[in-house]
């Protein structure tokens, strides 16, 4: 699998392929239109994973978060398939990029489902964090 960081100037040329993958990750707070705007203004960075035929199989967006004493590279959205074929290499490359950008952590939000513990509340996401 090929891992590519897409330059903001090139977003429009592949958006028709990426938008359906990002749309799968949409919710009430962040949809594909928001992600597009953040990609264009360089708040987010787009990674694409392509197969041997250059077909985009996964689109991932990330951003850098500034905390009072450190930085974290956060995966914001990830839509696609064939994860077993690209995940390990992607995480290695992401870790290198995060370190290059001064980050000490990688954060990934993920859906957790509903919670039985708190009545009236539910867990939409959990954050997984790795110190690098």
Steps between C-alpha positions, in 0.01 A plus 500: 500500500612853424477769773486858374464836670292720272608861452215747566519622139421146382193442719254610231641259241426192715211625713242303297680178604570601860169663592298174525764350732503806723121521493492158674660668803258795514294580806307797639818687593724436199389409151677465165445870416673601823786261431537640147526855638760394758702322231494805274609740776767250614352445846482131405736287294367231265661158463377261235568129482498363145513146371721356226261645237519850656142471625452691826388249762524720811505871582638620833509852636725619780582820682754622751362592843683746726478433870656724766817289523503287187357411160296203380437376149131409487330278246167674449330281239574166340268356237565208272585134509775237472648623831702183559696576183612851590458573873841399635698686236273803530548521877878478458496783247258705711726467802800627299298793368369582846853508641616720210221743586600514866231272641549273800165320463268350243128519578228303327129543572271205441138407553439304814128434494260559779572486868304303760652686793366855468128524442411768249857518368674309228857467384540628145876472484801384692846646458793268463838664568853384437809675634769513231 
